[in-house]
Amino acid sequence: MSGHKLRGGLAAHLPLTTVAVVTCFPFFVMLVLSIQPGQAFTLPQSLLPASVDLSEYARLLGRGEMIQWLINTTIYSVLGVVMVLALASLAAYSFAKVDFPGRGLLFWVIIAMMMIPYHLTLIPKFLLVSEMGGLDTHWGLVLPTVANVQALFLMRQFIAGIPNELIEAARVDGAGELRIFWSIILPQLKPILATLAVFVFLWHWNDFLWPLVAMQSGDMYTLTVGLASLNAEETSLATIMAGSVITLLPILVIFLFAQKYFVRGVTMSGIK
């Protein structure tokens, strides 16, 4: 019986292990190439380096623009997370628990916006932000991204599962809608807030198209746009790979720390 269980366990874990190895292999190659500056890439010799050279990391971090790109990306990502979660949670509470005329129609009109390709909105967003004087500014970078329909939908589905009796009891006691949201709804949203925070942070951190369009000076570039500009300068492969590793590390650390909330939030929000 133990042998049968062992074979069953191997049969279950072997496909998962294979997928994990295939998924992680490009990241391994990226790391290996970043510590071998000035060397030709050959397979399989380059995958087993005889020495480690971190000079490219030191050179990149010693460049003032790299630190500025990191700061710009952090501001864009953190402000994006805070504003998306604040707006989506308030709107989701209104759609889930506040009865007002046209609620259902308005909700589905907003959800229909998910079918509009992201790329089609770049030019209208650019023109609006330009007219408002927001080009090459942090607020102009963040503002067009705060209305996140996916976050609204997931938050609304989560809040809809909260018993109405709790809210009705608070209303009977004289609590206003903001007090109900702050004291009753928000404390129960921690799992889904953590889940969406990871999603939104990753999206902002890795976003390339909108920062490329909205940021016109090198001092305002994000990491993704900055790395693309390095590539245009015919920088060495090791430098590009080192920059990619530096870009990857923060989101990897955040995901590892938020993993338990991520899994719990996905499970409780009813995603199939």
C-alpha positions as CSV (number, residue, x, y, z in Angstrom):
1,M,0.0,0.0,0.0
2,S,2.8,2.4,0.8
3,G,4.5,1.7,-2.5
4,H,1.2,2.4,-4.3
5,K,0.9,5.7,-2.4
6,L,4.5,6.5,-3.3
7,R,3.9,5.9,-7.0
8,G,0.6,7.9,-6.8
9,G,2.5,10.8,-5.2
10,L,5.2,10.7,-7.8
11,A,2.6,10.6,-10.6
12,A,0.9,13.6,-9.2
13,H,4.0,15.7,-8.5
14,L,6.1,14.9,-11.6
15,P,4.0,17.0,-14.0
16,L,3.9,19.9,-11.5
17,T,7.7,19.7,-11.0
18,T,8.2,19.6,-14.8
19,V,6.0,22.7,-15.3
20,A,7.8,24.5,-12.5
21,V,11.3,23.7,-14.0
22,V,10.2,24.8,-17.5
23,T,8.7,28.0,-16.0
24,C,11.7,28.9,-13.9
25,F,14.3,28.0,-16.6
26,P,14.2,31.4,-18.4
27,F,14.7,33.2,-15.0
28,F,17.7,30.9,-14.3
29,V,19.2,31.7,-17.7
30,M,18.6,35.4,-17.0
31,L,20.5,35.2,-13.7
32,V,23.3,33.2,-15.1
33,L,23.9,35.6,-18.0
34,S,23.9,38.6,-15.7
35,I,26.9,37.2,-13.8
36,Q,29.0,36.5,-16.9
37,P,29.8,39.9,-18.4
38,G,32.0,40.0,-21.5
39,Q,31.6,36.3,-22.2
40,A,30.0,34.7,-25.3
41,F,26.8,32.7,-24.6
42,T,27.2,29.1,-25.5
43,L,25.1,26.1,-24.5
44,P,25.3,24.2,-22.2
45,Q,28.6,25.7,-20.9
46,S,27.2,29.1,-20.1
47,L,24.5,27.6,-17.8
48,L,27.2,26.3,-15.4
49,P,29.5,29.3,-14.8
50,A,32.9,28.7,-13.3
51,S,32.9,32.2,-11.6
52,V,30.5,34.9,-10.5
53,D,31.0,38.5,-11.5
54,L,28.6,41.0,-10.0
55,S,30.2,44.0,-11.7
56,E,27.2,44.7,-13.9
57,Y,25.0,45.0,-10.9
58,A,27.4,47.4,-9.2
59,R,27.6,49.4,-12.5
60,L,23.9,49.6,-12.9
61,L,23.1,50.5,-9.3
62,G,25.9,53.1,-9.5
63,R,24.1,54.9,-12.3
64,G,21.9,57.7,-11.0
65,E,19.2,57.1,-13.6
66,M,18.8,53.5,-12.5
67,I,18.0,54.6,-8.9
68,Q,15.6,57.2,-10.3
69,W,13.9,54.6,-12.4
70,L,13.5,52.4,-9.4
71,I,12.0,55.3,-7.4
72,N,9.6,56.2,-10.2
73,T,8.4,52.6,-10.6
74,T,7.9,52.3,-6.8
75,I,5.8,55.5,-6.7
76,Y,3.8,54.4,-9.7
77,S,3.1,50.9,-8.2
78,V,2.5,51.9,-4.6
79,L,0.2,54.9,-5.4
80,G,-1.6,52.7,-8.0
81,V,-2.3,50.0,-5.5
82,V,-3.6,52.4,-2.8
83,M,-5.8,54.4,-5.2
84,V,-7.1,51.3,-7.1
85,L,-8.1,49.5,-3.9
86,A,-9.6,52.6,-2.3
87,L,-11.8,53.4,-5.3
88,A,-12.7,49.8,-6.1
89,S,-13.7,48.9,-2.6
90,L,-15.9,52.0,-2.2
91,A,-17.5,51.4,-5.6
92,A,-17.9,47.7,-5.0
93,Y,-19.7,48.4,-1.7
94,S,-22.1,50.7,-3.4
95,F,-22.9,48.2,-6.1
96,A,-23.2,45.3,-3.7
97,K,-25.0,46.7,-0.7
98,V,-26.5,50.1,-1.5
99,D,-29.8,50.2,-3.3
100,F,-30.0,53.0,-5.9
101,P,-31.9,53.4,-9.2
102,G,-30.1,51.9,-12.2
103,R,-27.6,50.0,-10.0
104,G,-27.7,46.8,-12.0
105,L,-27.6,48.5,-15.4
106,L,-24.7,50.8,-14.5
107,F,-22.7,47.9,-13.0
108,W,-23.0,45.8,-16.2
109,V,-22.1,48.9,-18.4
110,I,-18.9,49.3,-16.4
111,I,-18.2,45.5,-16.6
112,A,-18.7,45.8,-20.4
113,M,-15.6,48.0,-20.4
114,M,-13.5,44.9,-19.8
115,M,-14.1,43.9,-23.4
116,I,-12.4,47.1,-24.7
117,P,-8.7,46.3,-25.5
118,Y,-6.3,48.2,-23.4
119,H,-4.3,49.4,-26.4
120,L,-7.3,51.2,-27.8
121,T,-7.4,53.5,-24.7
122,L,-3.8,54.7,-24.9
123,I,-4.4,57.6,-27.4
124,P,-7.5,58.9,-25.6
125,K,-5.7,58.7,-22.2
126,F,-2.7,60.5,-23.7
127,L,-4.8,63.3,-25.1
128,L,-6.7,63.7,-21.8
129,V,-3.6,63.7,-19.6
130,S,-1.9,66.0,-22.0
131,E,-4.7,68.6,-21.9
132,M,-4.6,68.4,-18.0
133,G,-0.8,69.0,-18.0
134,G,0.0,65.6,-16.6
135,L,2.6,64.4,-19.0
136,D,5.9,63.7,-17.4
137,T,4.5,63.8,-13.9
138,H,3.8,61.1,-11.3
139,W,0.1,62.0,-11.0
140,G,-0.4,61.9,-14.7
141,L,1.2,58.5,-14.8
142,V,-1.0,57.1,-12.0
143,L,-4.4,58.8,-12.5
144,P,-5.5,57.0,-15.7
145,T,-4.9,53.6,-14.1
146,V,-7.0,54.0,-10.9
147,A,-10.3,52.9,-12.4
148,N,-9.7,49.2,-12.5
149,V,-12.8,47.3,-13.7
150,Q,-11.4,43.8,-12.8
151,A,-10.7,45.0,-9.2
152,L,-14.3,46.4,-8.9
153,F,-15.8,43.2,-10.2
154,L,-13.9,40.9,-7.8
155,M,-14.4,43.2,-4.8
156,R,-18.2,43.4,-5.6
157,Q,-18.5,39.6,-5.7
158,F,-16.7,39.4,-2.4
159,I,-18.8,42.0,-0.6
160,A,-22.0,40.5,-2.0
161,G,-21.2,37.4,0.2
162,I,-21.3,39.4,3.4
163,P,-24.6,38.9,5.3
164,N,-27.0,41.8,4.9
165,E,-28.1,41.4,8.5
166,L,-24.9,43.0,9.7
167,I,-25.4,46.0,7.6
168,E,-29.1,46.4,8.4
169,A,-28.3,46.2,12.1
170,A,-25.7,48.9,11.8
171,R,-28.2,51.1,9.9
172,V,-30.8,50.6,12.6
173,D,-28.2,51.7,15.2
174,G,-27.8,54.9,13.2
175,A,-24.5,54.2,11.4
176,G,-24.0,56.0,8.1
177,E,-22.8,54.3,4.9
178,L,-19.2,55.4,5.4
179,R,-19.2,54.2,9.0
180,I,-20.6,50.8,7.9
181,F,-18.0,50.5,5.2
182,W,-15.1,51.4,7.5
183,S,-16.2,49.4,10.6
184,I,-18.0,46.4,9.1
185,I,-17.1,45.9,5.5
186,L,-13.4,46.9,5.3
187,P,-12.2,44.6,8.1
188,Q,-13.6,41.6,6.2
189,L,-11.9,42.5,3.0
190,K,-8.3,41.8,4.0
191,P,-8.0,38.6,1.9
192,I,-9.3,40.1,-1.3
193,L,-7.5,43.3,-0.7
194,A,-4.2,41.4,-0.3
195,T,-5.0,39.4,-3.5
196,L,-5.8,42.5,-5.5
197,A,-2.8,44.4,-4.1
198,V,-0.5,41.7,-5.5
199,F,-2.2,41.7,-8.9
200,V,-2.3,45.5,-9.2
201,F,1.2,46.0,-7.9
202,L,2.5,43.4,-10.4
203,W,0.6,45.1,-13.3
204,H,1.9,48.5,-12.4
205,W,5.5,47.3,-11.8
206,N,5.6,45.5,-15.2
207,D,3.6,48.1,-17.2
208,F,5.5,49.3,-20.2
209,L,3.1,50.9,-22.8
210,W,1.5,53.6,-20.7
211,P,4.8,54.8,-19.0
212,L,6.4,54.7,-22.5
213,V,3.7,57.0,-23.9
214,A,3.2,59.3,-20.8
215,M,6.9,59.8,-19.7
216,Q,9.0,61.8,-22.2
217,S,12.1,62.6,-20.2
218,G,14.7,60.0,-19.0
219,D,14.4,61.2,-15.4
220,M,10.7,60.1,-15.3
221,Y,11.2,56.6,-16.9
222,T,10.1,53.5,-15.0
223,L,12.3,50.5,-14.9
224,T,10.7,48.8,-17.9
225,V,11.0,51.8,-20.1
226,G,14.5,52.5,-18.8
227,L,15.7,49.0,-19.6
228,A,14.3,49.4,-23.1
229,S,16.3,52.6,-23.5
230,L,19.4,50.7,-22.4
231,N,18.7,48.1,-25.0
232,A,18.4,50.8,-27.7
233,E,21.9,52.0,-26.7
234,E,23.3,48.6,-27.7
235,T,24.2,47.8,-24.1
236,S,25.7,44.4,-23.4
237,L,23.5,41.4,-22.8
238,A,24.8,41.0,-19.3
239,T,23.8,44.6,-18.4
240,I,20.2,44.0,-19.7
241,M,20.0,40.7,-17.8
242,A,21.3,42.3,-14.6
243,G,18.7,45.1,-15.0
244,S,16.0,42.5,-15.5
245,V,17.0,40.7,-12.3
246,I,16.9,43.9,-10.4
247,T,13.4,44.6,-11.7
248,L,12.2,41.1,-10.8
249,L,13.5,40.9,-7.2
250,P,11.0,43.3,-5.6
251,I,7.9,41.7,-7.1
252,L,9.3,38.2,-6.2
253,V,9.8,39.2,-2.6
254,I,6.3,40.8,-2.3
255,F,4.7,37.8,-3.9
256,L,6.4,35.4,-1.4
257,F,5.3,37.5,1.6
258,A,1.7,37.9,0.3
259,Q,1.3,34.3,-1.0
260,K,-0.9,33.0,1.8
261,Y,-3.3,36.0,1.5
262,F,-3.2,35.6,-2.3
263,V,-4.3,32.0,-2.1
264,R,-7.0,32.7,0.5
265,G,-8.3,35.6,-1.4
266,V,-8.6,33.7,-4.7
267,T,-10.4,30.9,-2.9
268,M,-12.9,33.1,-1.0
269,S,-13.7,35.4,-3.9
270,G,-15.3,32.5,-5.8
271,I,-12.9,32.5,-8.8
272,K,-13.5,29.2,-10.7
